[in-house]
Amino acid sequence: MRIALVILTLLACQFQISAQNNAVFGFEKTVLKFPKAEGGDVLYFTYKFKNTGSAPLIISDIKVACSCTTPAWPEYPIMPGKSDSITVEFNTKTVWGWQEKELRIYSNASESYTSVYFKGTVKKGEYVKKVQAEDKRRGD
C-alpha cells in the first residue's frame, strides 16, 4: 500500500512539474476589428503576443479557412518572457459583407491550438460586381 502511495505521489509531482514547463501565448488582443473596407483592398493585421510560459514557444502552423487570408509567423523559438507578433494579410478582392475569420495557431503551447480572430465589413468591390454581372448575363 505504501509503495502505491509513493508511486502516486511521484506521478502527481511529475505531472505538476511538466505542466509548469510549458510555453503559453499571452496575446494583447485576440479579436481585431477593422473599419469598413472597400472590396479589393488588402488589409494587414498584427497580433502581438508574449510567451508567458517557462519553455520556448514554437509555432508550427497557422490554419485559415479562406485563401484570402495569409498569415506569417516567427519561424524561431520565442523564449520565455519574450514578445513577437503574427502578421496577417487579408485580400478582400473576392469577399464582401460581414467577415469574421479565425486563425488557428498550432504550437507547442499547453493548448493544442490557440485561436485569434479578425472581423469587419467589406463593401462589394468592382471585381465582385463584374463577376456577378457576367454570371447574370450567362444565366448562372
C-alpha positions as CSV (number, residue, x, y, z in Angstrom):
1,M,0.0,0.0,0.0
2,R,2.8,2.4,0.8
3,I,4.5,1.6,-2.5
4,A,1.3,2.5,-4.4
5,L,1.0,5.8,-2.4
6,V,4.7,6.7,-3.1
7,I,4.2,6.0,-6.8
8,L,1.0,8.1,-7.0
9,T,2.8,10.9,-5.2
10,L,5.7,10.8,-7.6
11,L,3.4,10.7,-10.6
12,A,1.5,13.7,-9.2
13,C,4.7,15.7,-8.7
14,Q,5.9,14.8,-12.2
15,F,2.6,15.9,-13.7
16,Q,2.8,19.2,-11.8
17,I,6.4,19.8,-12.9
18,S,5.7,19.0,-16.5
19,A,2.6,21.2,-16.5
20,Q,4.7,24.2,-15.3
21,N,7.3,23.7,-18.1
22,N,5.0,24.9,-20.9
23,A,5.0,27.6,-23.4
24,V,2.0,29.9,-23.1
25,F,0.6,32.5,-25.5
26,G,-0.2,35.9,-23.9
27,F,-1.9,37.9,-26.7
28,E,-2.5,41.6,-26.3
29,K,-5.8,41.2,-28.3
30,T,-7.3,38.0,-29.7
31,V,-10.0,39.8,-31.7
32,L,-9.2,42.7,-34.1
33,K,-12.0,44.7,-35.7
34,F,-11.3,46.6,-39.0
35,P,-13.1,49.6,-40.3
36,K,-15.4,49.2,-43.3
37,A,-13.3,48.3,-46.2
38,E,-13.8,48.5,-50.0
39,G,-13.7,45.2,-51.9
40,G,-10.3,44.9,-53.5
41,D,-8.5,46.4,-50.5
42,V,-5.6,44.4,-49.0
43,L,-5.7,44.8,-45.2
44,Y,-2.9,43.9,-42.8
45,F,-3.2,42.9,-39.1
46,T,-0.7,42.3,-36.4
47,Y,-1.3,40.1,-33.4
48,K,1.3,40.9,-30.7
49,F,2.0,38.2,-28.1
50,K,4.3,37.3,-25.3
51,N,5.5,33.9,-24.2
52,T,4.3,33.9,-20.6
53,G,5.3,30.3,-20.1
54,S,8.5,28.8,-18.9
55,A,9.5,27.0,-22.1
56,P,10.4,28.2,-25.6
57,L,7.3,28.8,-27.7
58,I,7.5,27.3,-31.2
59,I,4.7,28.0,-33.7
60,S,4.4,25.0,-36.1
61,D,1.5,26.1,-38.3
62,I,-1.4,28.5,-38.7
63,K,-4.6,27.3,-40.4
64,V,-7.1,29.6,-42.1
65,A,-10.3,28.7,-43.8
66,C,-10.0,31.2,-46.7
67,S,-7.3,31.6,-49.4
68,C,-7.9,35.4,-48.9
69,T,-6.1,35.2,-45.6
70,T,-2.3,34.8,-45.5
71,P,-0.6,34.6,-42.1
72,A,3.2,35.0,-41.3
73,W,4.8,34.0,-38.1
74,P,8.2,33.7,-36.5
75,E,10.0,30.5,-37.5
76,Y,12.3,30.5,-34.5
77,P,11.6,29.8,-30.8
78,I,10.2,32.6,-28.7
79,M,11.9,32.4,-25.4
80,P,10.0,32.7,-22.1
81,G,9.3,36.3,-21.3
82,K,10.0,37.5,-24.9
83,S,7.5,39.1,-27.3
84,D,6.9,38.8,-31.0
85,S,4.0,39.0,-33.5
86,I,2.0,37.3,-36.1
87,T,1.0,39.3,-39.2
88,V,-1.9,38.6,-41.5
89,E,-2.7,39.8,-45.0
90,F,-6.4,39.8,-45.9
91,N,-7.2,40.3,-49.5
92,T,-10.8,41.5,-49.9
93,K,-10.9,41.1,-53.7
94,T,-13.4,38.3,-53.7
95,V,-15.2,38.7,-50.4
96,W,-17.9,41.1,-49.3
97,G,-20.3,41.7,-46.5
98,W,-19.7,40.8,-42.8
99,Q,-16.4,39.0,-42.5
100,E,-15.3,37.0,-39.4
101,K,-12.1,35.0,-39.8
102,E,-10.4,32.6,-37.4
103,L,-6.7,31.8,-37.4
104,R,-5.9,28.6,-35.6
105,I,-2.3,28.7,-34.3
106,Y,-0.7,25.3,-33.7
107,S,2.3,25.3,-31.4
108,N,4.0,23.5,-28.5
109,A,1.9,25.6,-26.1
110,S,-0.2,23.9,-23.4
111,E,-3.3,24.1,-25.6
112,S,-3.4,22.0,-28.8
113,Y,-4.2,25.3,-30.7
114,T,-4.9,28.9,-29.9
115,S,-7.4,31.0,-32.0
116,V,-7.3,34.6,-32.8
117,Y,-9.9,36.4,-35.0
118,F,-10.5,39.5,-37.1
119,K,-13.8,40.9,-38.3
120,G,-15.5,43.7,-40.1
121,T,-17.5,44.7,-43.1
122,V,-16.3,44.7,-46.7
123,K,-18.3,46.6,-49.4
124,K,-18.6,45.0,-52.8
125,G,-15.7,45.9,-55.0
126,E,-15.6,46.3,-58.7
127,Y,-14.2,42.7,-59.3
128,V,-17.1,41.1,-57.5
129,K,-19.6,43.3,-59.3
130,K,-18.1,42.4,-62.6
131,V,-18.2,38.6,-61.9
132,Q,-21.8,38.9,-60.7
133,A,-22.7,40.8,-63.9
134,E,-21.0,38.1,-66.1
135,D,-22.8,35.3,-64.1
136,K,-26.1,37.1,-64.6
137,R,-25.5,37.5,-68.3
138,R,-24.7,33.8,-68.7
139,G,-27.7,32.8,-66.6
140,D,-25.7,31.3,-63.7
